[in-house]
């Protein structure tokens, strides 16, 4: 396991403009990090490919490999808002296999923002 940092986002919890801004900031910081560490050539390319942020989300169904082609294109879970799916079929499958047990409604997960 390497010692680098990882992009994590709250993709569907933040507005599109903020997501795009955070993505740009992350990728700029990643470039600066590579500069400060003196990475070049294939080493730099590997670090950037591994840690680059994208505003495009993957379908939340782990068996699906689809990614958005437009930012915020997929439909999020109405209960928790933390995941999104490329299709109703993917949502149905994921609900049955695991999301049903993990889905926590937004108001229960973050009560402070609703009071």
Buried (B, 14 or more C-beta within 10 A) or exposed (E): EEEEEEBEBEBBBEEEEEBBEBBEEBBEEBBEBBEEEEBEEEEBEEBBEEBEBBBBBBBBBEEBEBEBEEBBEBBBBEBBBBBBBBBEEBBEBBBEEEBEEEBEEBEEBEEEEEE
